[in-house]
Amino acid sequence: MPILPRLQQATKMMSRRKILLLVLGCSTVSLLIHQGAQLSWYPRLFPLSCPPLQDSPPRPKHLTVAFLKTHKTAGTTVQNILFRFAERHNLTVALPHPRCEHQFCYPRNFSARFVHPATRPPHVLASHLRFDRAELEGLMPPGTVYVTILREPAAMFESLFTYYNQYCPAFRRVPNASLEAFLRAPEAYYRAGEHFAMFAHNTLAYDLGGDPERSPRADPAYLAGLIRRVEEVFSLVMIAEYFDESLVLLRRLLAWDLDDVLYAKLNARAAGSRLAAVPEALARAARAWNALDAALYAHFNASFWRRVARAGRACVEREARELRAARERLLRRCFGDEPALRPAAQIRTKQLQPWQPSRNVDIMGYDLPGGSGASPASEACLKLAMPEVQYSSYLLRKQKRRLAARPRPQPVLDNPPPPPPPRPIRALPRGPQGP
């Protein structure tokens, strides 16, 4: 074949490839790429209308993250994202000492003593704790990115009231477990400083290390100082009502792929265990009672949207749509053509049965249609829907085995001394619970 026609044919083929790349970049074609234990569910090429991350050349993925898991804010879903990322990249996850159960001895102020020694030094931290900057910075490596999440306080308080009704004394005192009765006169039921009181008043402020008894109206300087301390530490404050947009900002902050932030909704209550919508009068009362939380949420919700605007709102919304489409494909792939949350009693896979806080609250979960299996795909699906308690226990066992298998250098001694007897595990000291 003459050279000129061959060049013309090659040019046509290159043009077709460019067109194909454009089509793939703007489509929602589902890809399934096996990469070790990771599965890809969305087009690798982003739409050309969305600018790439500004760093050039592209940054490597950031591997050290501390997530302050606040209560009833979709934090368990974010935690699961971080746990799966850590597993795929063979990272160490900080996990609580057994005496702390699956939380870092919450509601006590966080201490590095609460971290299991087999999970130190960590790359990732994502379990419940009460924030203490000095302790966390002493535990996590330099360069760690700190992230947290907030939720609209009225909706969050309804969830807290239902979920912790059998644990929080202030809630137990309310006749007929009535949220309306509590909010009509919260001072009649609430006792500052008693066990689990933080679930009944300004829980976000407490989790962030603040004093839940401070009033932003009476003491605006305290609110300003708390906001400043949060902004100094946390590189991103996510907003639960805009979860997918928050994940887009998270993945950009950490230079992760969209694959890395795919998720299944975890720790969700059944419809019968929650209000479909909090009536406006109750919502106003909840925000007034939790005024410090309401002020924090208002500030960081506004700053969240300023951040979205700087990233390009149209671009963030488009990535969020891509994320939702990829998530739907993933859920169908893992849990059947019509994936649905189901009550724990209907979940056959024991590893996926969520913990139930009381007989009055039904926490839903997913189940694998064909059992847990042993393939990489089924293992990935199992982890996608694994509740916090089971996943934390699994990671602790895995990291203990990894530590035990690690070779240890042996000193060379002429007359080595006999090995010392094993030391008993010391009880963790009991300290004050904070305000």
C-alpha positions as CSV (number, residue, x, y, z in Angstrom):
1,M,0.0,0.0,0.0
2,P,1.5,3.5,-0.9
3,I,2.7,5.6,1.9
4,L,0.2,8.5,1.4
5,P,-3.0,6.4,1.6
6,R,-1.6,4.7,4.7
7,L,-1.0,8.1,6.3
8,Q,-4.6,9.2,5.5
9,Q,-6.0,6.0,7.0
10,A,-4.0,6.4,10.1
11,T,-5.2,10.0,10.4
12,K,-8.8,8.8,10.2
13,M,-8.2,6.2,12.8
14,M,-6.7,8.8,15.2
15,S,-9.7,11.1,14.6
16,R,-12.1,8.2,15.4
17,R,-10.1,7.6,18.6
18,K,-10.4,11.2,19.6
19,I,-14.2,11.1,19.0
20,L,-14.5,7.9,21.0
21,L,-12.5,9.5,23.9
22,L,-14.9,12.5,23.9
23,V,-17.9,10.2,23.9
24,L,-16.6,8.1,26.8
25,G,-15.6,11.2,28.7
26,C,-19.1,12.6,28.6
27,S,-21.1,9.3,28.8
28,T,-22.2,7.2,31.8
29,V,-21.0,3.9,30.3
30,S,-20.4,1.4,33.0
31,L,-16.9,0.0,33.1
32,L,-15.9,-3.0,35.2
33,I,-12.1,-3.2,35.6
34,H,-10.5,-5.6,37.9
35,Q,-7.5,-4.0,39.6
36,G,-6.4,-6.3,42.3
37,A,-9.1,-6.1,44.9
38,Q,-10.5,-2.8,43.5
39,L,-13.3,-2.6,41.1
40,S,-13.9,0.4,38.8
41,W,-17.6,1.3,38.1
42,Y,-17.5,4.7,36.3
43,P,-15.8,6.2,33.2
44,R,-12.2,6.9,33.9
45,L,-12.3,10.1,31.7
46,F,-14.1,13.0,33.3
47,P,-16.3,15.2,31.2
48,L,-14.3,17.8,29.4
49,S,-16.5,20.6,30.8
50,C,-15.0,19.9,34.2
51,P,-11.5,21.3,34.7
52,P,-9.0,18.8,36.1
53,L,-7.4,19.3,39.5
54,Q,-5.2,22.4,39.4
55,D,-2.0,20.7,40.4
56,S,0.2,19.8,37.5
57,P,1.5,17.1,37.3
58,P,-1.3,15.2,39.2
59,R,-0.6,14.6,42.8
60,P,-0.3,11.1,44.2
61,K,-3.2,10.0,46.4
62,H,-3.0,11.4,50.0
63,L,-2.7,8.5,52.4
64,T,-3.0,10.0,55.9
65,V,-6.5,11.1,56.9
66,A,-8.1,11.7,60.3
67,F,-11.9,11.8,60.2
68,L,-13.8,13.2,63.2
69,K,-16.9,11.0,63.2
70,T,-19.7,13.1,64.6
71,H,-22.9,11.4,65.7
72,K,-25.9,10.9,63.5
73,T,-24.4,12.8,60.5
74,A,-23.8,9.9,58.0
75,G,-20.4,9.5,59.6
76,T,-20.6,5.7,59.5
77,T,-20.8,5.8,55.7
78,V,-17.7,8.1,55.5
79,Q,-15.9,5.8,57.9
80,N,-16.6,2.8,55.7
81,I,-15.2,4.7,52.7
82,L,-12.0,5.3,54.7
83,F,-11.7,1.8,56.0
84,R,-12.0,0.3,52.4
85,F,-9.5,2.8,51.1
86,A,-7.0,1.9,53.8
87,E,-7.4,-1.8,53.1
88,R,-6.9,-1.4,49.4
89,H,-3.7,0.5,50.0
90,N,-2.4,-1.6,52.9
91,L,-2.6,1.3,55.4
92,T,-2.8,1.0,59.2
93,V,-6.1,2.2,60.7
94,A,-6.1,3.5,64.3
95,L,-8.7,1.4,66.2
96,P,-9.9,1.6,69.8
97,H,-8.4,-0.4,72.7
98,P,-10.9,-3.3,73.6
99,R,-11.8,-1.5,76.8
100,C,-13.1,1.3,74.6
101,E,-15.2,-1.1,72.5
102,H,-15.6,0.3,68.9
103,Q,-15.2,4.0,70.0
104,F,-12.2,5.7,71.4
105,C,-13.6,5.7,75.0
106,Y,-16.2,8.3,74.0
107,P,-17.5,10.5,75.7
108,R,-14.2,11.0,77.4
109,N,-11.7,13.4,75.8
110,F,-9.7,11.6,73.3
111,S,-6.3,10.2,74.4
112,A,-3.7,8.3,72.3
113,R,-3.8,5.8,75.2
114,F,-7.2,4.7,73.8
115,V,-5.6,3.4,70.6
116,H,-4.8,-0.3,70.3
117,P,-1.0,-0.7,70.2
118,A,-1.3,-3.1,67.2
119,T,-2.8,-0.2,65.2
120,R,0.0,2.3,65.8
121,P,1.4,4.3,64.1
122,P,-1.7,4.9,62.0
123,H,-2.3,6.3,58.6
124,V,-6.1,6.6,59.0
125,L,-8.4,7.3,61.9
126,A,-12.2,7.3,61.6
127,S,-13.9,6.0,64.8
128,H,-16.0,8.0,67.2
129,L,-14.0,10.3,69.6
130,R,-14.2,13.6,71.3
131,F,-11.8,15.9,69.6
132,D,-8.5,16.8,71.3
133,R,-6.1,18.5,69.0
134,A,-2.9,17.9,70.9
135,E,-3.6,14.2,71.4
136,L,-4.5,13.6,67.8
137,E,-1.6,15.6,66.4
138,G,0.7,13.6,68.7
139,L,-0.7,10.3,67.3
140,M,-1.1,11.1,63.6
141,P,1.9,11.7,61.3
142,P,2.8,15.1,60.0
143,G,0.8,16.1,56.9
144,T,-2.4,14.3,58.0
145,V,-5.5,15.8,56.5
146,Y,-8.3,16.4,59.1
147,V,-11.9,16.1,57.9
148,T,-15.3,16.1,59.7
149,I,-19.0,16.3,58.8
150,L,-22.0,18.3,60.2
151,R,-25.7,17.8,59.8
152,E,-28.7,20.3,60.0
153,P,-29.3,20.3,63.8
154,A,-33.1,19.8,63.8
155,A,-32.9,16.7,61.7
156,M,-29.8,15.5,63.6
157,F,-31.6,16.0,67.0
158,E,-34.6,14.0,65.9
159,S,-32.2,11.1,65.0
160,L,-30.3,11.5,68.3
161,F,-33.6,11.4,70.3
162,T,-34.8,8.3,68.6
163,Y,-31.5,6.4,68.5
164,Y,-30.3,7.1,72.0
165,N,-33.7,7.1,73.7
166,Q,-32.8,4.2,75.9
167,Y,-29.3,5.4,76.8
168,C,-29.6,9.1,77.5
169,P,-31.3,9.9,80.9
170,A,-32.7,13.2,79.6
171,F,-34.6,11.3,76.9
172,R,-35.7,8.5,79.2
173,R,-37.4,11.0,81.5
174,V,-39.8,12.2,78.7
175,P,-43.3,10.7,78.9
176,N,-44.2,8.4,76.0
177,A,-40.7,9.1,74.4
178,S,-42.2,12.3,72.9
179,L,-39.8,14.6,71.0
180,E,-42.4,17.3,71.1
181,A,-42.7,17.0,74.9
182,F,-38.9,17.3,75.3
183,L,-38.6,20.3,73.1
184,R,-41.5,22.0,74.8
185,A,-39.5,22.2,78.0
186,P,-36.0,20.6,77.6
187,E,-34.8,22.1,81.0
188,A,-37.3,19.9,82.8
189,Y,-35.5,16.7,81.6
190,Y,-31.9,17.7,80.9
191,R,-29.2,17.6,83.5
192,A,-25.8,19.0,82.4
193,G,-22.9,16.7,83.2
194,E,-24.7,13.5,83.7
195,H,-23.8,10.4,81.7
196,F,-24.6,10.7,78.0
197,A,-25.9,14.2,78.5
198,M,-24.0,15.3,75.4
199,F,-26.6,13.5,73.2
200,A,-29.3,15.8,74.5
201,H,-27.6,19.2,74.0
202,N,-25.3,20.6,71.3
203,T,-23.8,17.3,70.4
204,L,-21.8,18.7,67.4
205,A,-20.1,21.2,69.7
206,Y,-19.3,18.5,72.2
207,D,-17.8,16.2,69.6
208,L,-15.7,19.0,68.3
209,G,-14.2,19.5,71.7
210,G,-16.4,22.5,72.6
211,D,-18.5,23.3,75.7
212,P,-22.1,22.4,74.9
213,E,-23.4,24.7,77.7
214,R,-22.2,27.9,76.0
215,S,-24.8,30.1,74.4
216,P,-23.8,31.8,71.1
217,R,-26.2,34.7,71.9
218,A,-24.9,35.2,75.4
219,D,-21.2,34.6,74.5
220,P,-20.6,35.3,70.8
221,A,-16.8,35.4,71.4
222,Y,-16.9,31.7,72.4
223,L,-18.6,30.8,69.2
224,A,-16.1,32.7,67.2
225,G,-13.2,31.0,69.0
226,L,-14.7,27.6,68.4
227,I,-15.2,28.2,64.7
228,R,-11.6,29.5,64.5
229,R,-10.2,26.4,66.2
230,V,-12.2,24.1,63.8
231,E,-11.0,26.0,60.8
232,E,-7.4,25.9,61.9
233,V,-7.4,22.1,62.0
234,F,-10.0,20.7,59.5
235,S,-9.2,21.0,55.8
236,L,-12.8,20.1,54.9
237,V,-16.1,20.3,56.8
238,M,-18.5,18.1,54.9
239,I,-22.3,18.7,55.0
240,A,-24.5,15.6,55.4
241,E,-27.4,17.1,53.4
242,Y,-25.1,17.4,50.4
243,F,-23.3,14.2,50.8
244,D,-22.3,13.5,47.2
245,E,-21.0,17.0,46.7
246,S,-19.1,16.6,49.9
247,L,-17.5,13.5,48.6
248,V,-16.5,15.2,45.4
249,L,-14.7,17.9,47.5
250,L,-13.1,15.2,49.6
251,R,-11.8,13.2,46.7
252,R,-10.4,16.4,45.2
253,L,-8.7,17.4,48.5
254,L,-7.1,14.0,48.7
255,A,-6.4,13.5,45.0
256,W,-8.5,10.3,45.1
257,D,-10.5,8.7,42.3
258,L,-14.3,8.6,42.2
259,D,-13.9,4.9,42.8
260,D,-12.4,5.6,46.2
261,V,-15.5,7.4,47.4
262,L,-18.3,5.1,46.2
263,Y,-20.5,3.9,49.1
264,A,-23.6,2.2,50.4
265,K,-25.7,4.0,52.9
266,L,-25.0,2.6,56.3
267,N,-26.7,2.8,59.8
268,A,-30.0,4.0,58.3
269,R,-33.2,3.8,60.3
270,A,-36.3,2.1,59.0
271,A,-39.1,4.4,58.0
272,G,-41.1,3.4,61.1
273,S,-38.2,4.5,63.4
274,R,-38.0,8.1,62.2
275,L,-40.1,11.1,61.3
276,A,-40.4,11.5,57.6
277,A,-39.9,15.3,58.1
278,V,-39.5,17.3,61.3
279,P,-42.4,19.8,61.5
280,E,-41.3,23.4,61.3
281,A,-42.4,24.3,64.8
282,L,-40.3,21.3,66.2
283,A,-37.4,22.2,64.0
284,R,-37.3,25.8,65.3
285,A,-37.5,24.5,68.9
286,A,-34.7,22.0,68.2
287,R,-32.4,24.7,66.7
288,A,-33.2,27.0,69.6
289,W,-32.3,24.3,72.2
290,N,-29.2,23.4,70.2
291,A,-28.3,27.0,69.4
292,L,-24.5,26.4,69.4
293,D,-24.8,23.5,66.9
294,A,-27.2,25.6,64.8
295,A,-24.6,28.5,64.7
296,L,-21.8,26.1,63.8
297,Y,-23.9,24.5,61.0
298,A,-24.9,27.8,59.6
299,H,-21.3,29.0,59.4
300,F,-19.8,25.8,57.9
301,N,-22.8,25.3,55.5
302,A,-22.1,28.8,54.1
303,S,-18.3,28.1,53.9
304,F,-19.0,24.8,52.2
305,W,-20.9,26.5,49.3
306,R,-18.2,29.1,49.0
307,R,-15.8,26.2,48.5
308,V,-18.0,24.6,45.9
309,A,-18.2,27.9,44.1
310,R,-14.4,28.1,44.0
311,A,-14.2,24.6,42.6
312,G,-16.8,25.4,40.0
313,R,-20.3,24.6,41.0
314,A,-21.3,23.1,37.6
315,C,-18.3,20.9,37.7
316,V,-18.9,19.7,41.2
317,E,-22.6,18.9,40.5
318,R,-21.6,17.0,37.3
319,E,-19.1,14.9,39.3
320,A,-21.8,14.3,41.9
321,R,-24.1,13.0,39.2
322,E,-21.4,10.7,37.9
323,L,-20.9,9.5,41.5
324,R,-24.6,8.8,42.0
325,A,-24.8,6.9,38.7
326,A,-21.7,4.8,39.5
327,R,-23.1,4.1,42.9
328,E,-26.3,2.8,41.5
329,R,-24.5,0.5,39.2
330,L,-22.3,-0.7,42.1
331,L,-25.3,-1.4,44.3
332,R,-27.1,-3.4,41.6
333,R,-23.9,-5.3,40.9
334,C,-23.5,-6.2,44.6
335,F,-27.1,-6.5,45.9
336,G,-29.3,-7.4,42.9
337,D,-31.2,-5.6,40.2
338,E,-33.4,-3.8,42.8
339,P,-31.1,-3.2,45.8
340,A,-33.0,-2.3,48.9
341,L,-32.2,-1.8,52.6
342,R,-33.8,-4.5,54.7
343,P,-34.3,-5.1,58.5
344,A,-31.5,-6.9,60.3
345,A,-33.7,-10.0,60.9
346,Q,-33.9,-10.5,57.1
347,I,-30.2,-10.3,56.5
348,R,-28.7,-13.8,56.2
349,T,-25.1,-12.8,56.1
350,K,-24.1,-12.4,59.7
351,Q,-21.2,-10.0,58.9
352,L,-23.8,-7.6,57.5
353,Q,-26.3,-7.5,60.3
354,P,-26.3,-4.0,61.8
355,W,-26.3,-3.4,65.6
356,Q,-29.8,-2.5,66.9
357,P,-29.7,0.2,69.6
358,S,-33.1,-0.8,71.1
359,R,-36.3,-2.6,70.4
360,N,-37.9,0.6,69.3
361,V,-35.4,1.4,66.5
362,D,-34.8,-0.7,63.4
363,I,-31.4,-0.2,61.7
364,M,-31.4,-1.4,58.1
365,G,-28.7,-3.0,56.1
366,Y,-27.9,-4.8,52.8
367,D,-27.5,-8.5,52.1
368,L,-25.5,-10.3,49.4
369,P,-27.9,-12.2,47.1
370,G,-25.8,-15.3,46.9
371,G,-24.0,-15.4,50.2
372,S,-20.6,-13.9,51.0
373,G,-18.7,-16.0,48.5
374,A,-14.9,-15.8,48.1
375,S,-14.3,-13.9,44.9
376,P,-12.7,-10.5,44.9
377,A,-15.9,-9.0,43.7
378,S,-18.0,-10.5,46.5
379,E,-15.4,-9.6,49.1
380,A,-15.5,-6.0,47.9
381,C,-19.3,-6.0,48.1
382,L,-19.2,-7.5,51.6
383,K,-16.9,-4.7,52.8
384,L,-19.1,-2.1,51.1
385,A,-22.1,-2.9,53.3
386,M,-20.2,-4.1,56.5
387,P,-21.4,-2.3,59.6
388,E,-19.0,-0.4,61.8
389,V,-18.7,-2.9,64.7
390,Q,-18.0,-5.9,62.4
391,Y,-15.6,-3.9,60.2
392,S,-13.7,-2.5,63.2
393,S,-13.3,-6.0,64.6
394,Y,-12.2,-7.4,61.3
395,L,-9.6,-4.7,60.8
396,L,-8.2,-5.2,64.3
397,R,-7.8,-8.9,63.8
398,K,-6.1,-8.3,60.4
399,Q,-3.7,-5.7,61.7
400,K,-2.8,-7.9,64.7
401,R,-1.9,-10.7,62.3
402,R,0.2,-8.4,60.2
403,L,2.0,-7.1,63.2
404,A,2.7,-10.7,64.4
405,A,4.1,-11.7,61.0
406,R,6.4,-8.7,60.9
407,P,10.1,-9.8,61.3
408,R,11.8,-8.4,64.3
409,P,15.5,-7.8,64.4
410,Q,17.3,-10.0,67.0
411,P,20.2,-8.4,69.0
412,V,23.5,-10.2,68.9
413,L,24.6,-10.9,72.5
414,D,27.3,-13.2,73.9
415,N,25.3,-14.1,76.9
416,P,21.6,-13.2,76.2
417,P,19.4,-12.8,79.3
418,P,16.4,-15.0,79.7
419,P,13.2,-13.5,78.3
420,P,11.1,-11.5,80.8
421,P,7.8,-12.9,81.9
422,P,4.7,-11.5,80.0
423,R,3.4,-8.3,81.4
424,P,-0.3,-8.1,82.3
425,I,-2.4,-5.7,80.4
426,R,-2.8,-2.6,82.5
427,A,-6.3,-1.1,83.0
428,L,-6.7,2.2,81.2
429,P,-6.8,5.1,83.7
430,R,-10.1,6.7,84.2
431,G,-10.1,10.4,83.6
432,P,-12.7,13.2,83.6
433,Q,-15.3,13.1,80.9
434,G,-14.9,16.8,80.2
435,P,-17.7,19.3,80.3
